[in-house]
Amino acid sequence: MSEKNSNEGNGVSLIFACSGAADVGEISDPAARKMSKDGLGKMFCLAGIGGRVEPVMQKTRSASKILAIDGCGLDCVKNCLEQVGFTEFRHLQIAELGMEKGKSMPTDESINKVAAKGREMMS
């Protein structure tokens, strides 16, 4: 199954984020929401990808850009997208920003740091 998104610029930019139970999920999820609120793209439903919900899959196929934000090294967001065949996306692993699972407070500073890196990656 190949679900390469079009990347033709005619779709919306989509942001998928870890919303996991760990502190890094508490950082990546609000960072994605902040990016969405700031107009950098639309935060979209990762559960819909995992469940192969057709309207979610169709919208994702037509996305001009996709950003996957993972909280920890398990890369759940990246893996969900790849397992259904999406290959054209940017991947932000917040561990690369110095945030470690179990040791990172979900502060405004850490959320803004992730959102700023996401903004950079989406431009």
Jmol script that loads the backbone (N, CA, C; Angstrom):
load data "model"
ATOM      1  N   MET A   1       0.846  -1.179   0.000  1.00  0.00           N
ATOM      2  CA  MET A   1       0.000   0.000   0.000  1.00  0.00           C
ATOM      3  C   MET A   1       0.884   1.232   0.000  1.00  0.00           C
ATOM      4  N   SER A   2       0.758   2.063  -0.970  1.00  0.00           N
ATOM      5  CA  SER A   2       1.515   3.308  -1.011  1.00  0.00           C
ATOM      6  C   SER A   2       0.552   4.478  -0.931  1.00  0.00           C
ATOM      7  N   GLU A   3       0.705   5.279   0.092  1.00  0.00           N
ATOM      8  CA  GLU A   3      -0.206   6.388   0.342  1.00  0.00           C
ATOM      9  C   GLU A   3       0.515   7.717   0.226  1.00  0.00           C
ATOM     10  N   LYS A   4       1.513   7.789  -0.611  1.00  0.00           N
ATOM     11  CA  LYS A   4       2.263   9.028  -0.757  1.00  0.00           C
ATOM     12  C   LYS A   4       1.307  10.204  -0.868  1.00  0.00           C
ATOM     13  N   ASN A   5       1.507  11.214  -0.039  1.00  0.00           N
ATOM     14  CA  ASN A   5       0.639  12.383  -0.179  1.00  0.00           C
ATOM     15  C   ASN A   5       1.097  13.200  -1.378  1.00  0.00           C
ATOM     16  N   SER A   6       0.200  13.996  -1.898  1.00  0.00           N
ATOM     17  CA  SER A   6       0.436  14.669  -3.170  1.00  0.00           C
ATOM     18  C   SER A   6       1.563  15.686  -3.112  1.00  0.00           C
ATOM     19  N   ASN A   7       1.663  16.433  -2.015  1.00  0.00           N
ATOM     20  CA  ASN A   7       2.657  17.500  -1.907  1.00  0.00           C
ATOM     21  C   ASN A   7       2.605  18.458  -3.087  1.00  0.00           C
ATOM     22  N   GLU A   8       1.444  18.613  -3.697  1.00  0.00           N
ATOM     23  CA  GLU A   8       1.302  19.503  -4.845  1.00  0.00           C
ATOM     24  C   GLU A   8       0.906  20.911  -4.444  1.00  0.00           C
ATOM     25  N   GLY A   9       0.790  21.162  -3.139  1.00  0.00           N
ATOM     26  CA  GLY A   9       0.477  22.496  -2.680  1.00  0.00           C
ATOM     27  C   GLY A   9      -1.002  22.829  -2.696  1.00  0.00           C
ATOM     28  N   ASN A  10      -1.846  21.910  -3.155  1.00  0.00           N
ATOM     29  CA  ASN A  10      -3.268  22.211  -3.225  1.00  0.00           C
ATOM     30  C   ASN A  10      -4.014  21.808  -1.962  1.00  0.00           C
ATOM     31  N   GLY A  11      -3.349  21.120  -1.065  1.00  0.00           N
ATOM     32  CA  GLY A  11      -3.981  20.698   0.178  1.00  0.00           C
ATOM     33  C   GLY A  11      -3.484  21.518   1.350  1.00  0.00           C
ATOM     34  N   VAL A  12      -4.078  21.273   2.466  1.00  0.00           N
ATOM     35  CA  VAL A  12      -3.713  21.955   3.696  1.00  0.00           C
ATOM     36  C   VAL A  12      -2.488  21.261   4.306  1.00  0.00           C
ATOM     37  N   SER A  13      -1.742  21.993   5.104  1.00  0.00           N
ATOM     38  CA  SER A  13      -0.643  21.400   5.864  1.00  0.00           C
ATOM     39  C   SER A  13      -1.228  20.753   7.111  1.00  0.00           C
ATOM     40  N   LEU A  14      -0.833  19.516   7.385  1.00  0.00           N
ATOM     41  CA  LEU A  14      -1.366  18.780   8.527  1.00  0.00           C
ATOM     42  C   LEU A  14      -0.279  18.499   9.554  1.00  0.00           C
ATOM     43  N   ILE A  15      -0.667  18.536  10.811  1.00  0.00           N
ATOM     44  CA  ILE A  15       0.248  18.290  11.924  1.00  0.00           C
ATOM     45  C   ILE A  15      -0.309  17.141  12.751  1.00  0.00           C
ATOM     46  N   PHE A  16       0.482  16.093  12.892  1.00  0.00           N
ATOM     47  CA  PHE A  16       0.123  14.953  13.731  1.00  0.00           C
ATOM     48  C   PHE A  16       1.083  14.943  14.908  1.00  0.00           C
ATOM     49  N   ALA A  17       0.558  14.755  16.112  1.00  0.00           N
ATOM     50  CA  ALA A  17       1.418  14.825  17.294  1.00  0.00           C
ATOM     51  C   ALA A  17       1.181  13.669  18.238  1.00  0.00           C
ATOM     52  N   CYS A  18       2.236  13.307  18.930  1.00  0.00           N
ATOM     53  CA  CYS A  18       2.136  12.402  20.058  1.00  0.00           C
ATOM     54  C   CYS A  18       1.253  13.073  21.100  1.00  0.00           C
ATOM     55  N   SER A  19       0.297  12.336  21.595  1.00  0.00           N
ATOM     56  CA  SER A  19      -0.531  12.813  22.702  1.00  0.00           C
ATOM     57  C   SER A  19      -0.470  11.787  23.822  1.00  0.00           C
ATOM     58  N   GLY A  20       0.666  11.108  23.906  1.00  0.00           N
ATOM     59  CA  GLY A  20       0.848  10.011  24.847  1.00  0.00           C
ATOM     60  C   GLY A  20       0.826  10.430  26.302  1.00  0.00           C
ATOM     61  N   ALA A  21       0.893   9.440  27.166  1.00  0.00           N
ATOM     62  CA  ALA A  21       0.758   9.640  28.606  1.00  0.00           C
ATOM     63  C   ALA A  21       2.006  10.229  29.256  1.00  0.00           C
ATOM     64  N   ALA A  22       3.137  10.158  28.610  1.00  0.00           N
ATOM     65  CA  ALA A  22       4.380  10.665  29.199  1.00  0.00           C
ATOM     66  C   ALA A  22       4.440  12.188  29.117  1.00  0.00           C
ATOM     67  N   ASP A  23       5.352  12.745  29.871  1.00  0.00           N
ATOM     68  CA  ASP A  23       5.540  14.196  29.877  1.00  0.00           C
ATOM     69  C   ASP A  23       5.846  14.751  28.494  1.00  0.00           C
ATOM     70  N   VAL A  24       6.545  13.997  27.679  1.00  0.00           N
ATOM     71  CA  VAL A  24       6.861  14.484  26.335  1.00  0.00           C
ATOM     72  C   VAL A  24       5.620  14.546  25.447  1.00  0.00           C
ATOM     73  N   GLY A  25       4.635  13.704  25.729  1.00  0.00           N
ATOM     74  CA  GLY A  25       3.339  13.807  25.055  1.00  0.00           C
ATOM     75  C   GLY A  25       2.606  15.059  25.507  1.00  0.00           C
ATOM     76  N   GLU A  26       2.798  15.413  26.774  1.00  0.00           N
ATOM     77  CA  GLU A  26       2.207  16.640  27.306  1.00  0.00           C
ATOM     78  C   GLU A  26       2.865  17.884  26.725  1.00  0.00           C
ATOM     79  N   ILE A  27       3.972  17.709  26.058  1.00  0.00           N
ATOM     80  CA  ILE A  27       4.658  18.817  25.387  1.00  0.00           C
ATOM     81  C   ILE A  27       4.305  18.835  23.908  1.00  0.00           C
ATOM     82  N   SER A  28       4.390  17.690  23.239  1.00  0.00           N
ATOM     83  CA  SER A  28       4.173  17.664  21.791  1.00  0.00           C
ATOM     84  C   SER A  28       2.733  17.989  21.403  1.00  0.00           C
ATOM     85  N   ASP A  29       1.768  17.513  22.171  1.00  0.00           N
ATOM     86  CA  ASP A  29       0.363  17.776  21.844  1.00  0.00           C
ATOM     87  C   ASP A  29       0.041  19.277  21.899  1.00  0.00           C
ATOM     88  N   PRO A  30       0.307  19.994  22.996  1.00  0.00           N
ATOM     89  CA  PRO A  30      -0.006  21.423  22.993  1.00  0.00           C
ATOM     90  C   PRO A  30       0.863  22.228  22.018  1.00  0.00           C
ATOM     91  N   ALA A  31       2.056  21.735  21.715  1.00  0.00           N
ATOM     92  CA  ALA A  31       2.882  22.421  20.708  1.00  0.00           C
ATOM     93  C   ALA A  31       2.192  22.349  19.344  1.00  0.00           C
ATOM     94  N   ALA A  32       1.644  21.180  19.010  1.00  0.00           N
ATOM     95  CA  ALA A  32       0.908  21.031  17.745  1.00  0.00           C
ATOM     96  C   ALA A  32      -0.339  21.905  17.743  1.00  0.00           C
ATOM     97  N   ARG A  33      -1.038  21.964  18.873  1.00  0.00           N
ATOM     98  CA  ARG A  33      -2.228  22.815  18.982  1.00  0.00           C
ATOM     99  C   ARG A  33      -1.856  24.286  18.817  1.00  0.00           C
ATOM    100  N   LYS A  34      -0.723  24.682  19.378  1.00  0.00           N
ATOM    101  CA  LYS A  34      -0.250  26.062  19.232  1.00  0.00           C
ATOM    102  C   LYS A  34       0.062  26.358  17.772  1.00  0.00           C
ATOM    103  N   MET A  35       0.743  25.444  17.101  1.00  0.00           N
ATOM    104  CA  MET A  35       1.060  25.628  15.683  1.00  0.00           C
ATOM    105  C   MET A  35      -0.224  25.766  14.868  1.00  0.00           C
ATOM    106  N   SER A  36      -1.213  24.941  15.183  1.00  0.00           N
ATOM    107  CA  SER A  36      -2.489  25.000  14.480  1.00  0.00           C
ATOM    108  C   SER A  36      -3.175  26.344  14.729  1.00  0.00           C
ATOM    109  N   LYS A  37      -3.210  26.766  15.974  1.00  0.00           N
ATOM    110  CA  LYS A  37      -3.822  28.049  16.335  1.00  0.00           C
ATOM    111  C   LYS A  37      -3.105  29.219  15.656  1.00  0.00           C
ATOM    112  N   ASP A  38      -1.791  29.084  15.495  1.00  0.00           N
ATOM    113  CA  ASP A  38      -0.986  30.129  14.852  1.00  0.00           C
ATOM    114  C   ASP A  38      -1.083  30.098  13.324  1.00  0.00           C
ATOM    115  N   GLY A  39      -1.864  29.160  12.777  1.00  0.00           N
ATOM    116  CA  GLY A  39      -2.088  29.107  11.342  1.00  0.00           C
ATOM    117  C   GLY A  39      -1.010  28.413  10.539  1.00  0.00           C
ATOM    118  N   LEU A  40      -0.182  27.599  11.182  1.00  0.00           N
ATOM    119  CA  LEU A  40       0.910  26.921  10.483  1.00  0.00           C
ATOM    120  C   LEU A  40       0.480  25.612   9.835  1.00  0.00           C
ATOM    121  N   GLY A  41      -0.701  25.188  10.132  1.00  0.00           N
ATOM    122  CA  GLY A  41      -1.231  23.937   9.618  1.00  0.00           C
ATOM    123  C   GLY A  41      -2.398  23.546  10.493  1.00  0.00           C
ATOM    124  N   LYS A  42      -3.003  22.429  10.173  1.00  0.00           N
ATOM    125  CA  LYS A  42      -4.139  21.952  10.938  1.00  0.00           C
ATOM    126  C   LYS A  42      -3.717  20.715  11.714  1.00  0.00           C
ATOM    127  N   MET A  43      -3.879  20.758  13.036  1.00  0.00           N
ATOM    128  CA  MET A  43      -3.631  19.550  13.813  1.00  0.00           C
ATOM    129  C   MET A  43      -4.678  18.530  13.391  1.00  0.00           C
ATOM    130  N   PHE A  44      -4.219  17.299  13.158  1.00  0.00           N
ATOM    131  CA  PHE A  44      -5.114  16.295  12.620  1.00  0.00           C
ATOM    132  C   PHE A  44      -5.070  15.026  13.449  1.00  0.00           C
ATOM    133  N   CYS A  45      -5.986  14.115  13.185  1.00  0.00           N
ATOM    134  CA  CYS A  45      -6.288  12.968  14.034  1.00  0.00           C
ATOM    135  C   CYS A  45      -5.390  11.758  13.751  1.00  0.00           C
ATOM    136  N   LEU A  46      -4.431  11.525  14.626  1.00  0.00           N
ATOM    137  CA  LEU A  46      -3.553  10.368  14.471  1.00  0.00           C
ATOM    138  C   LEU A  46      -4.315   9.058  14.660  1.00  0.00           C
ATOM    139  N   ALA A  47      -5.319   9.046  15.539  1.00  0.00           N
ATOM    140  CA  ALA A  47      -6.125   7.835  15.720  1.00  0.00           C
ATOM    141  C   ALA A  47      -6.845   7.466  14.427  1.00  0.00           C
ATOM    142  N   GLY A  48      -7.246   8.465  13.651  1.00  0.00           N
ATOM    143  CA  GLY A  48      -7.881   8.212  12.364  1.00  0.00           C
ATOM    144  C   GLY A  48      -6.930   7.559  11.374  1.00  0.00           C
ATOM    145  N   ILE A  49      -5.659   7.892  11.479  1.00  0.00           N
ATOM    146  CA  ILE A  49      -4.638   7.244  10.640  1.00  0.00           C
ATOM    147  C   ILE A  49      -4.491   5.790  11.074  1.00  0.00           C
ATOM    148  N   GLY A  50      -4.324   5.573  12.377  1.00  0.00           N
ATOM    149  CA  GLY A  50      -4.160   4.213  12.896  1.00  0.00           C
ATOM    150  C   GLY A  50      -5.362   3.332  12.586  1.00  0.00           C
ATOM    151  N   GLY A  51      -6.552   3.932  12.618  1.00  0.00           N
ATOM    152  CA  GLY A  51      -7.772   3.187  12.325  1.00  0.00           C
ATOM    153  C   GLY A  51      -8.130   3.148  10.860  1.00  0.00           C
ATOM    154  N   ARG A  52      -7.291   3.776  10.043  1.00  0.00           N
ATOM    155  CA  ARG A  52      -7.507   3.837   8.594  1.00  0.00           C
ATOM    156  C   ARG A  52      -8.914   4.350   8.258  1.00  0.00           C
ATOM    157  N   VAL A  53      -9.322   5.405   8.968  1.00  0.00           N
ATOM    158  CA  VAL A  53     -10.627   6.029   8.745  1.00  0.00           C
ATOM    159  C   VAL A  53     -10.555   6.784   7.420  1.00  0.00           C
ATOM    160  N   GLU A  54     -11.367   6.388   6.467  1.00  0.00           N
ATOM    161  CA  GLU A  54     -11.214   6.869   5.091  1.00  0.00           C
ATOM    162  C   GLU A  54     -11.248   8.393   4.945  1.00  0.00           C
ATOM    163  N   PRO A  55     -12.158   9.131   5.572  1.00  0.00           N
ATOM    164  CA  PRO A  55     -12.093  10.590   5.406  1.00  0.00           C
ATOM    165  C   PRO A  55     -10.771  11.197   5.922  1.00  0.00           C
ATOM    166  N   VAL A  56     -10.233  10.620   6.992  1.00  0.00           N
ATOM    167  CA  VAL A  56      -8.939  11.089   7.518  1.00  0.00           C
ATOM    168  C   VAL A  56      -7.829  10.731   6.538  1.00  0.00           C
ATOM    169  N   MET A  57      -7.872   9.536   6.001  1.00  0.00           N
ATOM    170  CA  MET A  57      -6.866   9.101   5.032  1.00  0.00           C
ATOM    171  C   MET A  57      -6.915   9.977   3.777  1.00  0.00           C
ATOM    172  N   GLN A  58      -8.124  10.269   3.280  1.00  0.00           N
ATOM    173  CA  GLN A  58      -8.256  11.103   2.080  1.00  0.00           C
ATOM    174  C   GLN A  58      -7.680  12.495   2.303  1.00  0.00           C
ATOM    175  N   LYS A  59      -8.022  13.101   3.432  1.00  0.00           N
ATOM    176  CA  LYS A  59      -7.519  14.446   3.729  1.00  0.00           C
ATOM    177  C   LYS A  59      -5.995  14.422   3.836  1.00  0.00           C
ATOM    178  N   THR A  60      -5.455  13.376   4.435  1.00  0.00           N
ATOM    179  CA  THR A  60      -4.005  13.266   4.585  1.00  0.00           C
ATOM    180  C   THR A  60      -3.339  13.063   3.227  1.00  0.00           C
ATOM    181  N   ARG A  61      -3.950  12.279   2.359  1.00  0.00           N
ATOM    182  CA  ARG A  61      -3.396  12.084   1.011  1.00  0.00           C
ATOM    183  C   ARG A  61      -3.289  13.403   0.255  1.00  0.00           C
ATOM    184  N   SER A  62      -4.227  14.307   0.496  1.00  0.00           N
ATOM    185  CA  SER A  62      -4.245  15.571  -0.247  1.00  0.00           C
ATOM    186  C   SER A  62      -3.460  16.686   0.437  1.00  0.00           C
ATOM    187  N   ALA A  63      -2.841  16.391   1.558  1.00  0.00           N
ATOM    188  CA  ALA A  63      -2.087  17.416   2.285  1.00  0.00           C
ATOM    189  C   ALA A  63      -0.899  17.912   1.473  1.00  0.00           C
ATOM    190  N   SER A  64      -0.653  19.203   1.566  1.00  0.00           N
ATOM    191  CA  SER A  64       0.524  19.751   0.885  1.00  0.00           C
ATOM    192  C   SER A  64       1.793  19.494   1.698  1.00  0.00           C
ATOM    193  N   LYS A  65       1.659  19.479   3.023  1.00  0.00           N
ATOM    194  CA  LYS A  65       2.775  19.170   3.917  1.00  0.00           C
ATOM    195  C   LYS A  65       2.223  18.413   5.105  1.00  0.00           C
ATOM    196  N   ILE A  66       3.065  17.536   5.646  1.00  0.00           N
ATOM    197  CA  ILE A  66       2.723  16.806   6.854  1.00  0.00           C
ATOM    198  C   ILE A  66       3.901  16.915   7.817  1.00  0.00           C
ATOM    199  N   LEU A  67       3.581  17.239   9.065  1.00  0.00           N
ATOM    200  CA  LEU A  67       4.585  17.242  10.120  1.00  0.00           C
ATOM    201  C   LEU A  67       4.175  16.220  11.169  1.00  0.00           C
ATOM    202  N   ALA A  68       5.081  15.322  11.496  1.00  0.00           N
ATOM    203  CA  ALA A  68       4.886  14.338  12.559  1.00  0.00           C
ATOM    204  C   ALA A  68       5.728  14.778  13.746  1.00  0.00           C
ATOM    205  N   ILE A  69       5.090  14.981  14.898  1.00  0.00           N
ATOM    206  CA  ILE A  69       5.818  15.376  16.104  1.00  0.00           C
ATOM    207  C   ILE A  69       5.775  14.214  17.080  1.00  0.00           C
ATOM    208  N   ASP A  70       6.937  13.637  17.350  1.00  0.00           N
ATOM    209  CA  ASP A  70       7.036  12.531  18.298  1.00  0.00           C
ATOM    210  C   ASP A  70       7.655  13.008  19.602  1.00  0.00           C
ATOM    211  N   GLY A  71       7.108  12.498  20.703  1.00  0.00           N
ATOM    212  CA  GLY A  71       7.593  12.867  22.016  1.00  0.00           C
ATOM    213  C   GLY A  71       8.816  12.075  22.441  1.00  0.00           C
ATOM    214  N   CYS A  72       8.845  10.786  22.144  1.00  0.00           N
ATOM    215  CA  CYS A  72       9.975   9.957  22.584  1.00  0.00           C
ATOM    216  C   CYS A  72      10.503   9.108  21.431  1.00  0.00           C
ATOM    217  N   GLY A  73      11.520   8.359  21.726  1.00  0.00           N
ATOM    218  CA  GLY A  73      12.194   7.553  20.717  1.00  0.00           C
ATOM    219  C   GLY A  73      11.397   6.386  20.171  1.00  0.00           C
ATOM    220  N   LEU A  74      10.217   6.125  20.706  1.00  0.00           N
ATOM    221  CA  LEU A  74       9.385   5.061  20.130  1.00  0.00           C
ATOM    222  C   LEU A  74       8.803   5.474  18.786  1.00  0.00           C
ATOM    223  N   ASP A  75       8.772   6.774  18.514  1.00  0.00           N
ATOM    224  CA  ASP A  75       8.332   7.321  17.219  1.00  0.00           C
ATOM    225  C   ASP A  75       6.954   6.817  16.787  1.00  0.00           C
ATOM    226  N   CYS A  76       5.994   6.838  17.689  1.00  0.00           N
ATOM    227  CA  CYS A  76       4.644   6.336  17.394  1.00  0.00           C
ATOM    228  C   CYS A  76       3.985   7.072  16.230  1.00  0.00           C
ATOM    229  N   VAL A  77       4.153   8.394  16.164  1.00  0.00           N
ATOM    230  CA  VAL A  77       3.520   9.164  15.087  1.00  0.00           C
ATOM    231  C   VAL A  77       4.131   8.775  13.746  1.00  0.00           C
ATOM    232  N   LYS A  78       5.437   8.783  13.683  1.00  0.00           N
ATOM    233  CA  LYS A  78       6.151   8.398  12.464  1.00  0.00           C
ATOM    234  C   LYS A  78       5.755   6.988  12.032  1.00  0.00           C
ATOM    235  N   ASN A  79       5.727   6.061  12.980  1.00  0.00           N
ATOM    236  CA  ASN A  79       5.387   4.673  12.664  1.00  0.00           C
ATOM    237  C   ASN A  79       3.947   4.533  12.185  1.00  0.00           C
ATOM    238  N   CYS A  80       3.018   5.250  12.809  1.00  0.00           N
ATOM    239  CA  CYS A  80       1.612   5.191  12.359  1.00  0.00           C
ATOM    240  C   CYS A  80       1.495   5.640  10.905  1.00  0.00           C
ATOM    241  N   LEU A  81       2.131   6.752  10.581  1.00  0.00           N
ATOM    242  CA  LEU A  81       2.070   7.261   9.206  1.00  0.00           C
ATOM    243  C   LEU A  81       2.705   6.277   8.230  1.00  0.00           C
ATOM    244  N   GLU A  82       3.873   5.758   8.581  1.00  0.00           N
ATOM    245  CA  GLU A  82       4.566   4.829   7.683  1.00  0.00           C
ATOM    246  C   GLU A  82       3.814   3.514   7.520  1.00  0.00           C
ATOM    247  N   GLN A  83       3.193   3.030   8.575  1.00  0.00           N
ATOM    248  CA  GLN A  83       2.507   1.737   8.491  1.00  0.00           C
ATOM    249  C   GLN A  83       1.308   1.764   7.559  1.00  0.00           C
ATOM    250  N   VAL A  84       0.738   2.954   7.324  1.00  0.00           N
ATOM    251  CA  VAL A  84      -0.359   3.036   6.355  1.00  0.00           C
ATOM    252  C   VAL A  84       0.139   3.529   5.001  1.00  0.00           C
ATOM    253  N   GLY A  85       1.452   3.699   4.874  1.00  0.00           N
ATOM    254  CA  GLY A  85       2.040   3.986   3.580  1.00  0.00           C
ATOM    255  C   GLY A  85       2.438   5.420   3.300  1.00  0.00           C
ATOM    256  N   PHE A  86       2.279   6.333   4.257  1.00  0.00           N
ATOM    257  CA  PHE A  86       2.708   7.713   4.012  1.00  0.00           C
ATOM    258  C   PHE A  86       4.219   7.806   4.153  1.00  0.00           C
ATOM    259  N   THR A  87       4.842   8.402   3.182  1.00  0.00           N
ATOM    260  CA  THR A  87       6.300   8.495   3.183  1.00  0.00           C
ATOM    261  C   THR A  87       6.813   9.928   3.088  1.00  0.00           C
ATOM    262  N   GLU A  88       5.984  10.834   2.655  1.00  0.00           N
ATOM    263  CA  GLU A  88       6.395  12.218   2.451  1.00  0.00           C
ATOM    264  C   GLU A  88       5.929  13.071   3.628  1.00  0.00           C
ATOM    265  N   PHE A  89       6.783  13.168   4.646  1.00  0.00           N
ATOM    266  CA  PHE A  89       6.465  14.022   5.780  1.00  0.00           C
ATOM    267  C   PHE A  89       7.747  14.422   6.488  1.00  0.00           C
ATOM    268  N   ARG A  90       7.647  15.497   7.219  1.00  0.00           N
ATOM    269  CA  ARG A  90       8.747  15.963   8.049  1.00  0.00           C
ATOM    270  C   ARG A  90       8.557  15.342   9.431  1.00  0.00           C
ATOM    271  N   HIS A  91       9.659  15.023  10.090  1.00  0.00           N
ATOM    272  CA  HIS A  91       9.579  14.354  11.392  1.00  0.00           C
ATOM    273  C   HIS A  91      10.345  15.149  12.439  1.00  0.00           C
ATOM    274  N   LEU A  92       9.637  15.558  13.471  1.00  0.00           N
ATOM    275  CA  LEU A  92      10.238  16.274  14.591  1.00  0.00           C
ATOM    276  C   LEU A  92      10.238  15.358  15.803  1.00  0.00           C
ATOM    277  N   GLN A  93      11.409  14.957  16.221  1.00  0.00           N
ATOM    278  CA  GLN A  93      11.589  14.121  17.405  1.00  0.00           C
ATOM    279  C   GLN A  93      12.069  15.057  18.510  1.00  0.00           C
ATOM    280  N   ILE A  94      11.201  15.311  19.508  1.00  0.00           N
ATOM    281  CA  ILE A  94      11.542  16.357  20.474  1.00  0.00           C
ATOM    282  C   ILE A  94      12.723  15.991  21.370  1.00  0.00           C
ATOM    283  N   ALA A  95      13.111  14.729  21.392  1.00  0.00           N
ATOM    284  CA  ALA A  95      14.338  14.348  22.107  1.00  0.00           C
ATOM    285  C   ALA A  95      15.543  15.061  21.498  1.00  0.00           C
ATOM    286  N   GLU A  96      15.459  15.352  20.192  1.00  0.00           N
ATOM    287  CA  GLU A  96      16.551  16.063  19.520  1.00  0.00           C
ATOM    288  C   GLU A  96      16.665  17.513  19.995  1.00  0.00           C
ATOM    289  N   LEU A  97      15.639  17.983  20.716  1.00  0.00           N
ATOM    290  CA  LEU A  97      15.666  19.336  21.280  1.00  0.00           C
ATOM    291  C   LEU A  97      16.097  19.296  22.742  1.00  0.00           C
ATOM    292  N   GLY A  98      16.587  18.151  23.188  1.00  0.00           N
ATOM    293  CA  GLY A  98      17.083  18.014  24.546  1.00  0.00           C
ATOM    294  C   GLY A  98      16.036  17.623  25.575  1.00  0.00           C
ATOM    295  N   MET A  99      14.871  17.203  25.115  1.00  0.00           N
ATOM    296  CA  MET A  99      13.811  16.804  26.043  1.00  0.00           C
ATOM    297  C   MET A  99      13.777  15.291  26.146  1.00  0.00           C
ATOM    298  N   GLU A 100      13.843  14.800  27.376  1.00  0.00           N
ATOM    299  CA  GLU A 100      13.922  13.373  27.617  1.00  0.00           C
ATOM    300  C   GLU A 100      12.663  12.882  28.322  1.00  0.00           C
ATOM    301  N   LYS A 101      12.154  11.768  27.856  1.00  0.00           N
ATOM    302  CA  LYS A 101      10.954  11.160  28.441  1.00  0.00           C
ATOM    303  C   LYS A 101      11.171  10.922  29.942  1.00  0.00           C
ATOM    304  N   GLY A 102      10.203  11.365  30.716  1.00  0.00           N
ATOM    305  CA  GLY A 102      10.276  11.200  32.163  1.00  0.00           C
ATOM    306  C   GLY A 102      11.047  12.279  32.888  1.00  0.00           C
ATOM    307  N   LYS A 103      11.643  13.197  32.130  1.00  0.00           N
ATOM    308  CA  LYS A 103      12.485  14.227  32.744  1.00  0.00           C
ATOM    309  C   LYS A 103      12.221  15.612  32.171  1.00  0.00           C
ATOM    310  N   SER A 104      11.101  15.789  31.482  1.00  0.00           N
ATOM    311  CA  SER A 104      10.834  17.061  30.792  1.00  0.00           C
ATOM    312  C   SER A 104       9.495  17.625  31.246  1.00  0.00           C
ATOM    313  N   MET A 105       9.552  18.767  31.857  1.00  0.00           N
ATOM    314  CA  MET A 105       8.332  19.417  32.337  1.00  0.00           C
ATOM    315  C   MET A 105       7.585  20.057  31.169  1.00  0.00           C
ATOM    316  N   PRO A 106       6.270  19.882  31.132  1.00  0.00           N
ATOM    317  CA  PRO A 106       5.465  20.522  30.077  1.00  0.00           C
ATOM    318  C   PRO A 106       5.214  22.004  30.400  1.00  0.00           C
ATOM    319  N   THR A 107       6.255  22.789  30.281  1.00  0.00           N
ATOM    320  CA  THR A 107       6.176  24.216  30.561  1.00  0.00           C
ATOM    321  C   THR A 107       5.883  24.992  29.281  1.00  0.00           C
ATOM    322  N   ASP A 108       5.472  26.239  29.431  1.00  0.00           N
ATOM    323  CA  ASP A 108       5.284  27.094  28.253  1.00  0.00           C
ATOM    324  C   ASP A 108       6.576  27.172  27.446  1.00  0.00           C
ATOM    325  N   GLU A 109       7.702  27.226  28.140  1.00  0.00           N
ATOM    326  CA  GLU A 109       8.999  27.310  27.452  1.00  0.00           C
ATOM    327  C   GLU A 109       9.255  26.083  26.575  1.00  0.00           C
ATOM    328  N   SER A 110       9.015  24.877  27.114  1.00  0.00           N
ATOM    329  CA  SER A 110       9.270  23.668  26.326  1.00  0.00           C
ATOM    330  C   SER A 110       8.262  23.537  25.177  1.00  0.00           C
ATOM    331  N   ILE A 111       7.006  23.888  25.423  1.00  0.00           N
ATOM    332  CA  ILE A 111       5.988  23.842  24.371  1.00  0.00           C
ATOM    333  C   ILE A 111       6.336  24.824  23.253  1.00  0.00           C
ATOM    334  N   ASN A 112       6.728  26.025  23.627  1.00  0.00           N
ATOM    335  CA  ASN A 112       7.102  27.037  22.628  1.00  0.00           C
ATOM    336  C   ASN A 112       8.346  26.634  21.849  1.00  0.00           C
ATOM    337  N   LYS A 113       9.279  25.953  22.500  1.00  0.00           N
ATOM    338  CA  LYS A 113      10.498  25.480  21.824  1.00  0.00           C
ATOM    339  C   LYS A 113      10.147  24.466  20.731  1.00  0.00           C
ATOM    340  N   VAL A 114       9.241  23.544  21.046  1.00  0.00           N
ATOM    341  CA  VAL A 114       8.815  22.545  20.057  1.00  0.00           C
ATOM    342  C   VAL A 114       8.037  23.217  18.931  1.00  0.00           C
ATOM    343  N   ALA A 115       7.140  24.120  19.281  1.00  0.00           N
ATOM    344  CA  ALA A 115       6.344  24.829  18.260  1.00  0.00           C
ATOM    345  C   ALA A 115       7.247  25.641  17.325  1.00  0.00           C
ATOM    346  N   ALA A 116       8.273  26.260  17.880  1.00  0.00           N
ATOM    347  CA  ALA A 116       9.210  27.047  17.058  1.00  0.00           C
ATOM    348  C   ALA A 116       9.974  26.148  16.092  1.00  0.00           C
ATOM    349  N   LYS A 117      10.405  24.991  16.550  1.00  0.00           N
ATOM    350  CA  LYS A 117      11.103  24.050  15.662  1.00  0.00           C
ATOM    351  C   LYS A 117      10.150  23.523  14.595  1.00  0.00           C
ATOM    352  N   GLY A 118       8.911  23.261  14.976  1.00  0.00           N
ATOM    353  CA  GLY A 118       7.911  22.821  14.012  1.00  0.00           C
ATOM    354  C   GLY A 118       7.650  23.879  12.961  1.00  0.00           C
ATOM    355  N   ARG A 119       7.570  25.133  13.398  1.00  0.00           N
ATOM    356  CA  ARG A 119       7.389  26.252  12.461  1.00  0.00           C
ATOM    357  C   ARG A 119       8.529  26.276  11.449  1.00  0.00           C
ATOM    358  N   GLU A 120       9.737  26.124  11.943  1.00  0.00           N
ATOM    359  CA  GLU A 120      10.930  26.105  11.075  1.00  0.00           C
ATOM    360  C   GLU A 120      10.850  24.964  10.073  1.00  0.00           C
ATOM    361  N   MET A 121      10.424  23.807  10.524  1.00  0.00           N
ATOM    362  CA  MET A 121      10.357  22.633   9.645  1.00  0.00           C
ATOM    363  C   MET A 121       9.229  22.719   8.625  1.00  0.00           C
ATOM    364  N   MET A 122       8.186  23.464   8.938  1.00  0.00           N
ATOM    365  CA  MET A 122       7.060  23.585   8.003  1.00  0.00           C
ATOM    366  C   MET A 122       7.286  24.663   6.950  1.00  0.00           C
ATOM    367  N   SER A 123       8.273  25.534   7.168  1.00  0.00           N
ATOM    368  CA  SER A 123       8.489  26.619   6.184  1.00  0.00           C
ATOM    369  C   SER A 123       9.364  26.169   5.034  1.00  0.00           C
TER     370      SER A 123
END
end "model"
wireframe off; spacefill off
backbone 0.3
color backbone group
